[in-house]
Amino acid sequence: SLGAFAAIGQNNIKRLLAYSSIGNMGYALVGLADANGDGVKAVMIYAAIYMVTTIGTFAIVLMMKQKDRMVEEISDLAGLGERHPMLALAMTIMMFSMAGIPPLAGFFGKLFIFQAAVGQGLYWLAVIGVVTSVVAAYYYLRIIKVMYFEEAGDEALDAPTDGRLNFLLIVSSVAVLLFIAMPGPLLTSADAAAKSIVTQKK
């Protein structure tokens, strides 16, 4: 939860994502507070979704350059929606998912975590999780606002050319969207793994 509040004032996008990672690990700990099968399952689902969205987000950040220098500031993303619409769309998908906006994968990841906490009567943890989610949504949506509603400066972002990063981004975006239509494989795998872990503990 501290990571979510620490990220509010950040203008450096890499540093913001680092603080965001701390906050997201906090959500995983909420799930681990429920040590039964539902809690373990929720953590596995959340970790898988978070890993995919993080890979996609960092792929985008690493692709963006201005005159061969890496983009560092959130303000550098101004005008991305107009100059590189597909890249901006992919970033929007990742940010909405991380913010937990339905019906993207990140929403369900957080939902399972909070349900596991409520199922064990840990209402205060669920409330804290929801509050920090709202705080985190502020800076994720801020990135989208900069991309689409602020004009770029004199230095335009270079067109992305790294094939490997493009591949990672495509795979991540497809995975986040595919979860909406086909959540079954991930849910089934997480359920089986959780049952195995809980059984071994017993």
N, C-alpha and C positions, 0 to 999 in steps of 0.2 A: 504493500500500500504506500510505503514511503517513496518508492520508485515512481509511482503515478504522480504524486505531488511535486517531486523533485524535477520532473520532466516539463512542468508547466512553463517555466521561464526560459527554457532552452531555445536557442536560435540555431545551434549547430545540429544538423539532422542526425549525424552519427551518434552524438552524445545523447540526443533525445531517444534514439532507438535503444541505446545502452540502458538508460533509465527505464525505458519501457520493458526491457527484458527482465529487469529486477521486479517490476510490478507483476509481470506475467508469471514469474516463478512463485510469487506470493499467492496467486490464484491456485496454482498446483498444490501448494501447501494446505490450502483450504480443503481440497479434496482428500489430501492425505490425513487430515484430522479425523476423517471417517475411515477407519482401517478395515472395514468390511469390503465385500466384493464390489458394491456400488461405488464406493470411494476410489478404489484402485482402478476400476473401469473408467470412471470419470477423468482421473488423472491421465490415463493412457490416451484417451480420446483427445483431451485438451493438449497434451504434449505433442501428439502427432499433427494436429491442426496448427498449433503455434509454430512448430518447426517448419512446416511448409510455407506459412505466410511470412515467416522471418527470412527464409531463404529467398523468396520472391522479392521482398522489400529490399534486402541488401543487394540483390542482383540489379535492381533498378538504380539504387544509389551509386553503385560501382560503375554502372554504364554511363552515368551522366557526367559530362565534362564540359568545361568552358576553356577553349584555347589550350587544350592538353593538360589542364589542371583539374583535379578532382573537385566536384561540387561539395561544399561543406555547409553552407548556410541554407536554411529553409527558404529565405528570400530568393535564392538562386533558382528556385523551381518556378518562379513567376513566369507565366506565359507558356508553360509546358503543355497545357491543354490545347493550345492553338498550334504550337510548332511541332509537337510530337504527340498527337492525340492518342495513339495506341499505347504509348508508354504511360501517358497520364491516366488512361483507362485502367491499365494494369495496376498502377499505384493506387488508384481509387478503390479497386477491388480489395487490395491488401489492407488499406487503411480502414475500410468499412468492416472487413472481417476482424481485424485486430480490435476495433472499437466495439465489436459484438453487435453489429447492426443486422437484424434479420432480413432475409433468410440465409445469409452467408454462413460459412462453416464456423467462424469464430463465435457467432451467437450461440450455436449449439454446444460448443466447447465450454463456454461459461455457464450455460444453462445446466449441463450435467454436473458441473462442479457445485453450483449453488443447490441443486436438488439433493446431492449427496450430503451436503452440510445440513440442510433442513431435515432430511430424513433421519439424521442422528440428533435432532433437537438443537443443533448449533446455529440458532437463528442469528445471533450477534455476528458470527463470522459471515453469514450470507449477506447481512445488511452492510457490513464493511465492504464486502466484495462488490456489491451493487453500487455503493457510493464511489469507490475508487474507479469502477468501470465508467461512471458518468464523467469523472474528472479526466480519465484517460481519453474518452471520446472527444473532449475539447481539443486536445493537441493533435489528434489524428485528423479531425475535421478541419483544423486550421491548415494543415498541409494541403488538403483538397481545395480549400478556399484560395490559397496562394497560387496553386496550379491553374485554376480556372478563372479567377476573378481579379488577379493582379497582373499588371502589364510588365513584360520583361524589360530589362534595361538594355543598354547598348550591346552587351555581350550575350549573344544567343547561345543556347546549349548546343553542343555538337551532336550530330546524329549518331546514335549508338551503333557500333560496328562489331562488338565482341560476340562471336557466335556462341561461345560456351555460356555466357551470361544470358543471352537471348533464349537459349535452350532451357536453362534453369527457370527463367521467368515464365516461359510458356507452360512448362510442366507444373509449376506452382499455381499459376492462374487456373489452369484446367482442373487441378486437384481441388482447389477451393470451390470452384463452381460445380464440379462433379458431385461433391458431397451433398449438395442440395437435392440432386436428382437420384443419387445412388448412395445413401448413407450406410446401407446394409453391410458391405464388406468391412468397413472400419469398425462398426459397432459390434459385428460378430467376432472379429479378431480380438478386439479389446475385451469383450465379455469372456472369451475362452482363456485369454492370458490372465485376466483377473482371477477367474476361478482356479486356475492352476497355481497362482501365487498364494491365494488364500488357503488352498488345500495344503500346500507345502508348509505354511506357517503352523497349521494345526498338527 
